[in-house]
Amino acid sequence: MKIKIQLLQAFLKERKITALDLAKEMEVDVSEIEKLLKGEAVDEKAAHKFIYYFGADEAQHFIDWEAIGKKNPLINESDTNEN
């Protein structure tokens, strides 16, 4: 899983926490958060914990679906075509 770096940086800034703080809250190694902040992919275990921490509805906005070559499974095709 890869995420939109700017969104995670904004989240950390808004909450006034560090990557280490988030890693502790998510119960992952800080290196996993550092990978996300560098635009690198994390393993399935870290991705699962990320989604669990934020909840699927919120996490879907952080995930860089284009970068991982997947469609967001939580978005209906008809929802994206409505303006």
PyMOL Python script that loads the backbone (N, CA, C, O; Angstrom):
from pymol import cmd

cmd.read_pdbstr("""\
ATOM      1  N   MET A   1       0.840  -1.178   0.000  1.00  0.00           N
ATOM      2  CA  MET A   1       0.000   0.000   0.000  1.00  0.00           C
ATOM      3  C   MET A   1       0.881   1.236   0.000  1.00  0.00           C
ATOM      4  O   MET A   1       1.893   1.300   0.699  1.00  0.00           O
ATOM      5  N   LYS A   2       0.485   2.198  -0.783  1.00  0.00           N
ATOM      6  CA  LYS A   2       1.121   3.516  -0.801  1.00  0.00           C
ATOM      7  C   LYS A   2       0.042   4.545  -0.479  1.00  0.00           C
ATOM      8  O   LYS A   2      -1.138   4.343  -0.763  1.00  0.00           O
ATOM      9  N   ILE A   3       0.470   5.635   0.110  1.00  0.00           N
ATOM     10  CA  ILE A   3      -0.504   6.661   0.468  1.00  0.00           C
ATOM     11  C   ILE A   3      -0.120   7.997  -0.159  1.00  0.00           C
ATOM     12  O   ILE A   3       0.973   8.166  -0.698  1.00  0.00           O
ATOM     13  N   LYS A   4      -1.047   8.931  -0.071  1.00  0.00           N
ATOM     14  CA  LYS A   4      -0.802  10.301  -0.517  1.00  0.00           C
ATOM     15  C   LYS A   4      -0.049  10.997   0.621  1.00  0.00           C
ATOM     16  O   LYS A   4      -0.617  11.315   1.666  1.00  0.00           O
ATOM     17  N   ILE A   5       1.227  11.219   0.388  1.00  0.00           N
ATOM     18  CA  ILE A   5       2.136  11.728   1.423  1.00  0.00           C
ATOM     19  C   ILE A   5       1.608  13.011   2.056  1.00  0.00           C
ATOM     20  O   ILE A   5       1.641  13.163   3.277  1.00  0.00           O
ATOM     21  N   GLN A   6       1.126  13.921   1.239  1.00  0.00           N
ATOM     22  CA  GLN A   6       0.677  15.219   1.746  1.00  0.00           C
ATOM     23  C   GLN A   6      -0.448  15.067   2.770  1.00  0.00           C
ATOM     24  O   GLN A   6      -0.508  15.815   3.745  1.00  0.00           O
ATOM     25  N   LEU A   7      -1.327  14.109   2.550  1.00  0.00           N
ATOM     26  CA  LEU A   7      -2.439  13.916   3.482  1.00  0.00           C
ATOM     27  C   LEU A   7      -1.953  13.403   4.834  1.00  0.00           C
ATOM     28  O   LEU A   7      -2.440  13.829   5.882  1.00  0.00           O
ATOM     29  N   LEU A   8      -0.992  12.489   4.801  1.00  0.00           N
ATOM     30  CA  LEU A   8      -0.470  11.986   6.069  1.00  0.00           C
ATOM     31  C   LEU A   8       0.327  13.073   6.786  1.00  0.00           C
ATOM     32  O   LEU A   8       0.234  13.202   8.007  1.00  0.00           O
ATOM     33  N   GLN A   9       1.104  13.852   6.045  1.00  0.00           N
ATOM     34  CA  GLN A   9       1.843  14.955   6.663  1.00  0.00           C
ATOM     35  C   GLN A   9       0.879  15.956   7.302  1.00  0.00           C
ATOM     36  O   GLN A   9       1.125  16.436   8.408  1.00  0.00           O
ATOM     37  N   ALA A  10      -0.199  16.265   6.618  1.00  0.00           N
ATOM     38  CA  ALA A  10      -1.190  17.201   7.156  1.00  0.00           C
ATOM     39  C   ALA A  10      -1.851  16.629   8.409  1.00  0.00           C
ATOM     40  O   ALA A  10      -2.110  17.358   9.366  1.00  0.00           O
ATOM     41  N   PHE A  11      -2.121  15.329   8.402  1.00  0.00           N
ATOM     42  CA  PHE A  11      -2.712  14.682   9.570  1.00  0.00           C
ATOM     43  C   PHE A  11      -1.780  14.801  10.776  1.00  0.00           C
ATOM     44  O   PHE A  11      -2.216  15.151  11.873  1.00  0.00           O
ATOM     45  N   LEU A  12      -0.498  14.510  10.566  1.00  0.00           N
ATOM     46  CA  LEU A  12       0.474  14.596  11.660  1.00  0.00           C
ATOM     47  C   LEU A  12       0.566  16.026  12.193  1.00  0.00           C
ATOM     48  O   LEU A  12       0.603  16.254  13.402  1.00  0.00           O
ATOM     49  N   LYS A  13       0.603  16.975  11.272  1.00  0.00           N
ATOM     50  CA  LYS A  13       0.701  18.382  11.669  1.00  0.00           C
ATOM     51  C   LYS A  13      -0.546  18.828  12.432  1.00  0.00           C
ATOM     52  O   LYS A  13      -0.449  19.497  13.461  1.00  0.00           O
ATOM     53  N   GLU A  14      -1.708  18.453  11.919  1.00  0.00           N
ATOM     54  CA  GLU A  14      -2.979  18.836  12.549  1.00  0.00           C
ATOM     55  C   GLU A  14      -3.090  18.268  13.966  1.00  0.00           C
ATOM     56  O   GLU A  14      -3.536  18.953  14.886  1.00  0.00           O
ATOM     57  N   ARG A  15      -2.682  17.016  14.125  1.00  0.00           N
ATOM     58  CA  ARG A  15      -2.748  16.362  15.437  1.00  0.00           C
ATOM     59  C   ARG A  15      -1.555  16.707  16.323  1.00  0.00           C
ATOM     60  O   ARG A  15      -1.533  16.375  17.508  1.00  0.00           O
ATOM     61  N   LYS A  16      -0.559  17.380  15.735  1.00  0.00           N
ATOM     62  CA  LYS A  16       0.672  17.753  16.455  1.00  0.00           C
ATOM     63  C   LYS A  16       1.354  16.525  17.048  1.00  0.00           C
ATOM     64  O   LYS A  16       1.711  16.483  18.226  1.00  0.00           O
ATOM     65  N   ILE A  17       1.522  15.513  16.165  1.00  0.00           N
ATOM     66  CA  ILE A  17       2.216  14.292  16.567  1.00  0.00           C
ATOM     67  C   ILE A  17       3.315  13.982  15.562  1.00  0.00           C
ATOM     68  O   ILE A  17       3.330  14.514  14.452  1.00  0.00           O
ATOM     69  N   THR A  18       4.222  13.124  15.963  1.00  0.00           N
ATOM     70  CA  THR A  18       5.331  12.714  15.102  1.00  0.00           C
ATOM     71  C   THR A  18       5.025  11.352  14.481  1.00  0.00           C
ATOM     72  O   THR A  18       4.041  10.696  14.821  1.00  0.00           O
ATOM     73  N   ALA A  19       5.891  10.956  13.570  1.00  0.00           N
ATOM     74  CA  ALA A  19       5.778   9.626  12.976  1.00  0.00           C
ATOM     75  C   ALA A  19       5.902   8.561  14.064  1.00  0.00           C
ATOM     76  O   ALA A  19       5.218   7.538  14.016  1.00  0.00           O
ATOM     77  N   LEU A  20       6.766   8.799  15.034  1.00  0.00           N
ATOM     78  CA  LEU A  20       6.927   7.856  16.142  1.00  0.00           C
ATOM     79  C   LEU A  20       5.644   7.736  16.956  1.00  0.00           C
ATOM     80  O   LEU A  20       5.246   6.634  17.334  1.00  0.00           O
ATOM     81  N   ASP A  21       4.999   8.863  17.223  1.00  0.00           N
ATOM     82  CA  ASP A  21       3.731   8.843  17.955  1.00  0.00           C
ATOM     83  C   ASP A  21       2.681   8.024  17.201  1.00  0.00           C
ATOM     84  O   ASP A  21       1.990   7.194  17.792  1.00  0.00           O
ATOM     85  N   LEU A  22       2.569   8.262  15.905  1.00  0.00           N
ATOM     86  CA  LEU A  22       1.589   7.538  15.099  1.00  0.00           C
ATOM     87  C   LEU A  22       1.913   6.047  15.078  1.00  0.00           C
ATOM     88  O   LEU A  22       1.017   5.210  15.180  1.00  0.00           O
ATOM     89  N   ALA A  23       3.189   5.724  14.946  1.00  0.00           N
ATOM     90  CA  ALA A  23       3.593   4.314  14.936  1.00  0.00           C
ATOM     91  C   ALA A  23       3.179   3.625  16.235  1.00  0.00           C
ATOM     92  O   ALA A  23       2.705   2.489  16.216  1.00  0.00           O
ATOM     93  N   LYS A  24       3.357   4.306  17.346  1.00  0.00           N
ATOM     94  CA  LYS A  24       2.955   3.727  18.635  1.00  0.00           C
ATOM     95  C   LYS A  24       1.442   3.530  18.680  1.00  0.00           C
ATOM     96  O   LYS A  24       0.963   2.490  19.131  1.00  0.00           O
ATOM     97  N   GLU A  25       0.692   4.525  18.215  1.00  0.00           N
ATOM     98  CA  GLU A  25      -0.767   4.423  18.220  1.00  0.00           C
ATOM     99  C   GLU A  25      -1.257   3.293  17.317  1.00  0.00           C
ATOM    100  O   GLU A  25      -2.219   2.596  17.640  1.00  0.00           O
ATOM    101  N   MET A  26      -0.580   3.123  16.183  1.00  0.00           N
ATOM    102  CA  MET A  26      -0.969   2.083  15.228  1.00  0.00           C
ATOM    103  C   MET A  26      -0.386   0.720  15.575  1.00  0.00           C
ATOM    104  O   MET A  26      -0.786  -0.298  15.010  1.00  0.00           O
ATOM    105  N   GLU A  27       0.558   0.707  16.503  1.00  0.00           N
ATOM    106  CA  GLU A  27       1.257  -0.513  16.904  1.00  0.00           C
ATOM    107  C   GLU A  27       2.043  -1.123  15.749  1.00  0.00           C
ATOM    108  O   GLU A  27       1.972  -2.322  15.482  1.00  0.00           O
ATOM    109  N   VAL A  28       2.810  -0.238  15.060  1.00  0.00           N
ATOM    110  CA  VAL A  28       3.732  -0.664  14.007  1.00  0.00           C
ATOM    111  C   VAL A  28       5.088  -0.047  14.290  1.00  0.00           C
ATOM    112  O   VAL A  28       5.203   0.883  15.087  1.00  0.00           O
ATOM    113  N   ASP A  29       6.107  -0.565  13.639  1.00  0.00           N
ATOM    114  CA  ASP A  29       7.440   0.005  13.766  1.00  0.00           C
ATOM    115  C   ASP A  29       7.466   1.372  13.078  1.00  0.00           C
ATOM    116  O   ASP A  29       6.839   1.562  12.036  1.00  0.00           O
ATOM    117  N   VAL A  30       8.184   2.304  13.661  1.00  0.00           N
ATOM    118  CA  VAL A  30       8.254   3.656  13.092  1.00  0.00           C
ATOM    119  C   VAL A  30       8.778   3.632  11.657  1.00  0.00           C
ATOM    120  O   VAL A  30       8.462   4.525  10.871  1.00  0.00           O
ATOM    121  N   SER A  31       9.570   2.626  11.308  1.00  0.00           N
ATOM    122  CA  SER A  31      10.087   2.538   9.938  1.00  0.00           C
ATOM    123  C   SER A  31       8.946   2.399   8.922  1.00  0.00           C
ATOM    124  O   SER A  31       9.084   2.828   7.776  1.00  0.00           O
ATOM    125  N   GLU A  32       7.824   1.804   9.335  1.00  0.00           N
ATOM    126  CA  GLU A  32       6.677   1.669   8.431  1.00  0.00           C
ATOM    127  C   GLU A  32       6.046   3.037   8.150  1.00  0.00           C
ATOM    128  O   GLU A  32       5.652   3.317   7.018  1.00  0.00           O
ATOM    129  N   ILE A  33       5.951   3.871   9.159  1.00  0.00           N
ATOM    130  CA  ILE A  33       5.408   5.221   8.966  1.00  0.00           C
ATOM    131  C   ILE A  33       6.377   6.041   8.124  1.00  0.00           C
ATOM    132  O   ILE A  33       5.959   6.810   7.258  1.00  0.00           O
ATOM    133  N   GLU A  34       7.662   5.876   8.379  1.00  0.00           N
ATOM    134  CA  GLU A  34       8.675   6.595   7.591  1.00  0.00           C
ATOM    135  C   GLU A  34       8.608   6.188   6.127  1.00  0.00           C
ATOM    136  O   GLU A  34       8.783   7.029   5.244  1.00  0.00           O
ATOM    137  N   LYS A  35       8.357   4.913   5.856  1.00  0.00           N
ATOM    138  CA  LYS A  35       8.192   4.456   4.466  1.00  0.00           C
ATOM    139  C   LYS A  35       7.018   5.180   3.813  1.00  0.00           C
ATOM    140  O   LYS A  35       7.129   5.680   2.694  1.00  0.00           O
ATOM    141  N   LEU A  36       5.890   5.230   4.525  1.00  0.00           N
ATOM    142  CA  LEU A  36       4.709   5.907   3.982  1.00  0.00           C
ATOM    143  C   LEU A  36       5.018   7.367   3.677  1.00  0.00           C
ATOM    144  O   LEU A  36       4.603   7.891   2.643  1.00  0.00           O
ATOM    145  N   LEU A  37       5.746   8.023   4.578  1.00  0.00           N
ATOM    146  CA  LEU A  37       6.074   9.445   4.397  1.00  0.00           C
ATOM    147  C   LEU A  37       7.079   9.679   3.273  1.00  0.00           C
ATOM    148  O   LEU A  37       7.237  10.808   2.809  1.00  0.00           O
ATOM    149  N   LYS A  38       7.758   8.623   2.834  1.00  0.00           N
ATOM    150  CA  LYS A  38       8.686   8.710   1.698  1.00  0.00           C
ATOM    151  C   LYS A  38       8.021   8.283   0.389  1.00  0.00           C
ATOM    152  O   LYS A  38       8.640   8.322  -0.674  1.00  0.00           O
ATOM    153  N   GLY A  39       6.757   7.878   0.478  1.00  0.00           N
ATOM    154  CA  GLY A  39       6.057   7.426  -0.721  1.00  0.00           C
ATOM    155  C   GLY A  39       6.344   5.988  -1.076  1.00  0.00           C
ATOM    156  O   GLY A  39       6.075   5.554  -2.196  1.00  0.00           O
ATOM    157  N   GLU A  40       6.890   5.245  -0.129  1.00  0.00           N
ATOM    158  CA  GLU A  40       7.209   3.836  -0.357  1.00  0.00           C
ATOM    159  C   GLU A  40       6.053   2.955   0.100  1.00  0.00           C
ATOM    160  O   GLU A  40       5.249   3.345   0.947  1.00  0.00           O
ATOM    161  N   ALA A  41       5.990   1.780  -0.468  1.00  0.00           N
ATOM    162  CA  ALA A  41       4.945   0.823  -0.100  1.00  0.00           C
ATOM    163  C   ALA A  41       5.286   0.146   1.220  1.00  0.00           C
ATOM    164  O   ALA A  41       6.453  -0.079   1.538  1.00  0.00           O
ATOM    165  N   VAL A  42       4.251  -0.172   1.977  1.00  0.00           N
ATOM    166  CA  VAL A  42       4.423  -0.954   3.200  1.00  0.00           C
ATOM    167  C   VAL A  42       3.817  -2.337   2.985  1.00  0.00           C
ATOM    168  O   VAL A  42       3.047  -2.557   2.050  1.00  0.00           O
ATOM    169  N   ASP A  43       4.181  -3.258   3.866  1.00  0.00           N
ATOM    170  CA  ASP A  43       3.684  -4.621   3.720  1.00  0.00           C
ATOM    171  C   ASP A  43       2.209  -4.722   4.117  1.00  0.00           C
ATOM    172  O   ASP A  43       1.613  -3.765   4.611  1.00  0.00           O
ATOM    173  N   GLU A  44       1.649  -5.889   3.892  1.00  0.00           N
ATOM    174  CA  GLU A  44       0.216  -6.089   4.131  1.00  0.00           C
ATOM    175  C   GLU A  44      -0.162  -5.886   5.594  1.00  0.00           C
ATOM    176  O   GLU A  44      -1.228  -5.344   5.886  1.00  0.00           O
ATOM    177  N   LYS A  45       0.694  -6.311   6.512  1.00  0.00           N
ATOM    178  CA  LYS A  45       0.401  -6.170   7.936  1.00  0.00           C
ATOM    179  C   LYS A  45       0.301  -4.693   8.326  1.00  0.00           C
ATOM    180  O   LYS A  45      -0.626  -4.292   9.029  1.00  0.00           O
ATOM    181  N   ALA A  46       1.258  -3.890   7.866  1.00  0.00           N
ATOM    182  CA  ALA A  46       1.239  -2.454   8.167  1.00  0.00           C
ATOM    183  C   ALA A  46       0.045  -1.786   7.492  1.00  0.00           C
ATOM    184  O   ALA A  46      -0.586  -0.907   8.080  1.00  0.00           O
ATOM    185  N   ALA A  47      -0.271  -2.191   6.267  1.00  0.00           N
ATOM    186  CA  ALA A  47      -1.420  -1.631   5.551  1.00  0.00           C
ATOM    187  C   ALA A  47      -2.711  -1.935   6.304  1.00  0.00           C
ATOM    188  O   ALA A  47      -3.576  -1.071   6.440  1.00  0.00           O
ATOM    189  N   HIS A  48      -2.834  -3.156   6.787  1.00  0.00           N
ATOM    190  CA  HIS A  48      -4.023  -3.546   7.550  1.00  0.00           C
ATOM    191  C   HIS A  48      -4.158  -2.678   8.805  1.00  0.00           C
ATOM    192  O   HIS A  48      -5.249  -2.205   9.125  1.00  0.00           O
ATOM    193  N   LYS A  49      -3.052  -2.477   9.504  1.00  0.00           N
ATOM    194  CA  LYS A  49      -3.095  -1.668  10.722  1.00  0.00           C
ATOM    195  C   LYS A  49      -3.421  -0.213  10.408  1.00  0.00           C
ATOM    196  O   LYS A  49      -4.109   0.447  11.188  1.00  0.00           O
ATOM    197  N   PHE A  50      -2.937   0.296   9.274  1.00  0.00           N
ATOM    198  CA  PHE A  50      -3.241   1.662   8.843  1.00  0.00           C
ATOM    199  C   PHE A  50      -4.739   1.808   8.615  1.00  0.00           C
ATOM    200  O   PHE A  50      -5.363   2.748   9.108  1.00  0.00           O
ATOM    201  N   ILE A  51      -5.309   0.874   7.868  1.00  0.00           N
ATOM    202  CA  ILE A  51      -6.743   0.923   7.558  1.00  0.00           C
ATOM    203  C   ILE A  51      -7.574   0.743   8.829  1.00  0.00           C
ATOM    204  O   ILE A  51      -8.594   1.410   9.000  1.00  0.00           O
ATOM    205  N   TYR A  52      -7.149  -0.140   9.708  1.00  0.00           N
ATOM    206  CA  TYR A  52      -7.861  -0.347  10.962  1.00  0.00           C
ATOM    207  C   TYR A  52      -7.807   0.909  11.825  1.00  0.00           C
ATOM    208  O   TYR A  52      -8.809   1.292  12.429  1.00  0.00           O
ATOM    209  N   TYR A  53      -6.641   1.550  11.886  1.00  0.00           N
ATOM    210  CA  TYR A  53      -6.457   2.753  12.706  1.00  0.00           C
ATOM    211  C   TYR A  53      -7.372   3.885  12.229  1.00  0.00           C
ATOM    212  O   TYR A  53      -8.054   4.517  13.036  1.00  0.00           O
ATOM    213  N   PHE A  54      -7.385   4.135  10.930  1.00  0.00           N
ATOM    214  CA  PHE A  54      -8.171   5.242  10.392  1.00  0.00           C
ATOM    215  C   PHE A  54      -9.622   4.865  10.115  1.00  0.00           C
ATOM    216  O   PHE A  54     -10.495   5.731  10.077  1.00  0.00           O
ATOM    217  N   GLY A  55      -9.874   3.594   9.924  1.00  0.00           N
ATOM    218  CA  GLY A  55     -11.187   3.148   9.475  1.00  0.00           C
ATOM    219  C   GLY A  55     -11.224   3.229   7.960  1.00  0.00           C
ATOM    220  O   GLY A  55     -10.625   4.128   7.369  1.00  0.00           O
ATOM    221  N   ALA A  56     -11.909   2.312   7.340  1.00  0.00           N
ATOM    222  CA  ALA A  56     -11.914   2.224   5.882  1.00  0.00           C
ATOM    223  C   ALA A  56     -12.410   3.496   5.210  1.00  0.00           C
ATOM    224  O   ALA A  56     -11.852   3.924   4.200  1.00  0.00           O
ATOM    225  N   ASP A  57     -13.453   4.100   5.765  1.00  0.00           N
ATOM    226  CA  ASP A  57     -14.012   5.300   5.138  1.00  0.00           C
ATOM    227  C   ASP A  57     -12.993   6.435   5.075  1.00  0.00           C
ATOM    228  O   ASP A  57     -12.951   7.167   4.086  1.00  0.00           O
ATOM    229  N   GLU A  58     -12.180   6.590   6.104  1.00  0.00           N
ATOM    230  CA  GLU A  58     -11.167   7.647   6.118  1.00  0.00           C
ATOM    231  C   GLU A  58      -9.899   7.212   5.391  1.00  0.00           C
ATOM    232  O   GLU A  58      -9.316   7.991   4.637  1.00  0.00           O
ATOM    233  N   ALA A  59      -9.472   5.978   5.612  1.00  0.00           N
ATOM    234  CA  ALA A  59      -8.230   5.474   5.010  1.00  0.00           C
ATOM    235  C   ALA A  59      -8.277   5.511   3.486  1.00  0.00           C
ATOM    236  O   ALA A  59      -7.252   5.730   2.841  1.00  0.00           O
ATOM    237  N   GLN A  60      -9.457   5.298   2.907  1.00  0.00           N
ATOM    238  CA  GLN A  60      -9.557   5.278   1.444  1.00  0.00           C
ATOM    239  C   GLN A  60      -9.083   6.582   0.811  1.00  0.00           C
ATOM    240  O   GLN A  60      -8.624   6.586  -0.331  1.00  0.00           O
ATOM    241  N   HIS A  61      -9.191   7.684   1.543  1.00  0.00           N
ATOM    242  CA  HIS A  61      -8.773   8.973   1.008  1.00  0.00           C
ATOM    243  C   HIS A  61      -7.259   9.138   1.078  1.00  0.00           C
ATOM    244  O   HIS A  61      -6.683   9.894   0.296  1.00  0.00           O
ATOM    245  N   PHE A  62      -6.611   8.442   2.003  1.00  0.00           N
ATOM    246  CA  PHE A  62      -5.155   8.492   2.141  1.00  0.00           C
ATOM    247  C   PHE A  62      -4.458   7.615   1.105  1.00  0.00           C
ATOM    248  O   PHE A  62      -3.365   7.942   0.643  1.00  0.00           O
ATOM    249  N   ILE A  63      -5.087   6.509   0.744  1.00  0.00           N
ATOM    250  CA  ILE A  63      -4.459   5.541  -0.159  1.00  0.00           C
ATOM    251  C   ILE A  63      -4.331   6.128  -1.555  1.00  0.00           C
ATOM    252  O   ILE A  63      -5.273   6.713  -2.091  1.00  0.00           O
ATOM    253  N   ASP A  64      -3.141   5.959  -2.137  1.00  0.00           N
ATOM    254  CA  ASP A  64      -2.890   6.428  -3.497  1.00  0.00           C
ATOM    255  C   ASP A  64      -3.221   5.278  -4.446  1.00  0.00           C
ATOM    256  O   ASP A  64      -2.350   4.497  -4.829  1.00  0.00           O
ATOM    257  N   TRP A  65      -4.476   5.195  -4.810  1.00  0.00           N
ATOM    258  CA  TRP A  65      -4.978   4.080  -5.608  1.00  0.00           C
ATOM    259  C   TRP A  65      -4.282   4.009  -6.959  1.00  0.00           C
ATOM    260  O   TRP A  65      -3.971   2.922  -7.446  1.00  0.00           O
ATOM    261  N   GLU A  66      -4.039   5.157  -7.560  1.00  0.00           N
ATOM    262  CA  GLU A  66      -3.377   5.173  -8.872  1.00  0.00           C
ATOM    263  C   GLU A  66      -1.968   4.599  -8.776  1.00  0.00           C
ATOM    264  O   GLU A  66      -1.538   3.847  -9.650  1.00  0.00           O
ATOM    265  N   ALA A  67      -1.251   4.956  -7.714  1.00  0.00           N
ATOM    266  CA  ALA A  67       0.135   4.498  -7.544  1.00  0.00           C
ATOM    267  C   ALA A  67       0.226   2.987  -7.366  1.00  0.00           C
ATOM    268  O   ALA A  67       1.230   2.371  -7.727  1.00  0.00           O
ATOM    269  N   ILE A  68      -0.829   2.392  -6.808  1.00  0.00           N
ATOM    270  CA  ILE A  68      -0.795   0.938  -6.611  1.00  0.00           C
ATOM    271  C   ILE A  68      -1.535   0.189  -7.722  1.00  0.00           C
ATOM    272  O   ILE A  68      -1.634  -1.038  -7.700  1.00  0.00           O
ATOM    273  N   GLY A  69      -2.050   0.946  -8.691  1.00  0.00           N
ATOM    274  CA  GLY A  69      -2.683   0.324  -9.851  1.00  0.00           C
ATOM    275  C   GLY A  69      -3.987  -0.381  -9.551  1.00  0.00           C
ATOM    276  O   GLY A  69      -4.316  -1.387 -10.179  1.00  0.00           O
ATOM    277  N   LYS A  70      -4.731   0.147  -8.590  1.00  0.00           N
ATOM    278  CA  LYS A  70      -6.005  -0.457  -8.205  1.00  0.00           C
ATOM    279  C   LYS A  70      -7.110   0.583  -8.226  1.00  0.00           C
ATOM    280  O   LYS A  70      -6.858   1.786  -8.163  1.00  0.00           O
ATOM    281  N   LYS A  71      -8.337   0.096  -8.316  1.00  0.00           N
ATOM    282  CA  LYS A  71      -9.510   0.959  -8.172  1.00  0.00           C
ATOM    283  C   LYS A  71      -9.931   0.923  -6.720  1.00  0.00           C
ATOM    284  O   LYS A  71      -9.854  -0.121  -6.073  1.00  0.00           O
ATOM    285  N   ASN A  72     -10.373   2.045  -6.208  1.00  0.00           N
ATOM    286  CA  ASN A  72     -10.886   2.108  -4.851  1.00  0.00           C
ATOM    287  C   ASN A  72     -12.158   1.266  -4.788  1.00  0.00           C
ATOM    288  O   ASN A  72     -13.139   1.609  -5.448  1.00  0.00           O
ATOM    289  N   PRO A  73     -12.178   0.190  -4.027  1.00  0.00           N
ATOM    290  CA  PRO A  73     -13.355  -0.672  -3.984  1.00  0.00           C
ATOM    291  C   PRO A  73     -14.535  -0.057  -3.234  1.00  0.00           C
ATOM    292  O   PRO A  73     -15.641  -0.595  -3.277  1.00  0.00           O
ATOM    293  N   LEU A  74     -14.313   1.055  -2.554  1.00  0.00           N
ATOM    294  CA  LEU A  74     -15.380   1.692  -1.796  1.00  0.00           C
ATOM    295  C   LEU A  74     -16.113   2.762  -2.587  1.00  0.00           C
ATOM    296  O   LEU A  74     -17.070   3.360  -2.096  1.00  0.00           O
ATOM    297  N   ILE A  75     -15.659   3.005  -3.826  1.00  0.00           N
ATOM    298  CA  ILE A  75     -16.293   4.020  -4.666  1.00  0.00           C
ATOM    299  C   ILE A  75     -17.096   3.326  -5.757  1.00  0.00           C
ATOM    300  O   ILE A  75     -16.589   2.460  -6.469  1.00  0.00           O
ATOM    301  N   ASN A  76     -18.324   3.713  -5.869  1.00  0.00           N
ATOM    302  CA  ASN A  76     -19.188   3.220  -6.932  1.00  0.00           C
ATOM    303  C   ASN A  76     -18.856   3.955  -8.214  1.00  0.00           C
ATOM    304  O   ASN A  76     -18.630   5.165  -8.188  1.00  0.00           O
ATOM    305  N   GLU A  77     -18.822   3.263  -9.313  1.00  0.00           N
ATOM    306  CA  GLU A  77     -18.562   3.903 -10.609  1.00  0.00           C
ATOM    307  C   GLU A  77     -19.559   5.023 -10.865  1.00  0.00           C
ATOM    308  O   GLU A  77     -19.183   6.067 -11.397  1.00  0.00           O
ATOM    309  N   SER A  78     -20.816   4.828 -10.499  1.00  0.00           N
ATOM    310  CA  SER A  78     -21.845   5.848 -10.730  1.00  0.00           C
ATOM    311  C   SER A  78     -21.625   7.069  -9.843  1.00  0.00           C
ATOM    312  O   SER A  78     -21.999   8.177 -10.229  1.00  0.00           O
ATOM    313  N   ASP A  79     -21.026   6.895  -8.663  1.00  0.00           N
ATOM    314  CA  ASP A  79     -20.763   8.023  -7.768  1.00  0.00           C
ATOM    315  C   ASP A  79     -19.721   8.976  -8.345  1.00  0.00           C
ATOM    316  O   ASP A  79     -19.805  10.187  -8.138  1.00  0.00           O
ATOM    317  N   THR A  80     -18.753   8.444  -9.059  1.00  0.00           N
ATOM    318  CA  THR A  80     -17.677   9.276  -9.605  1.00  0.00           C
ATOM    319  C   THR A  80     -18.117  10.051 -10.836  1.00  0.00           C
ATOM    320  O   THR A  80     -17.476  11.032 -11.211  1.00  0.00           O
ATOM    321  N   ASN A  81     -19.203   9.624 -11.469  1.00  0.00           N
ATOM    322  CA  ASN A  81     -19.666  10.300 -12.678  1.00  0.00           C
ATOM    323  C   ASN A  81     -20.692  11.386 -12.403  1.00  0.00           C
ATOM    324  O   ASN A  81     -21.066  12.125 -13.313  1.00  0.00           O
ATOM    325  N   GLU A  82     -21.154  11.495 -11.159  1.00  0.00           N
ATOM    326  CA  GLU A  82     -22.137  12.517 -10.823  1.00  0.00           C
ATOM    327  C   GLU A  82     -21.446  13.835 -10.516  1.00  0.00           C
ATOM    328  O   GLU A  82     -20.449  13.860  -9.795  1.00  0.00           O
ATOM    329  N   ASN A  83     -21.971  14.941 -11.062  1.00  0.00           N
ATOM    330  CA  ASN A  83     -21.404  16.268 -10.791  1.00  0.00           C
ATOM    331  C   ASN A  83     -22.465  17.176 -10.257  1.00  0.00           C
ATOM    332  O   ASN A  83     -22.192  18.340  -9.965  1.00  0.00           O
TER     333      ASN A  83
END
""", "prot")
cmd.dss("prot")
cmd.show_as("cartoon", "prot")
cmd.util.cbc("prot")
cmd.orient("prot")
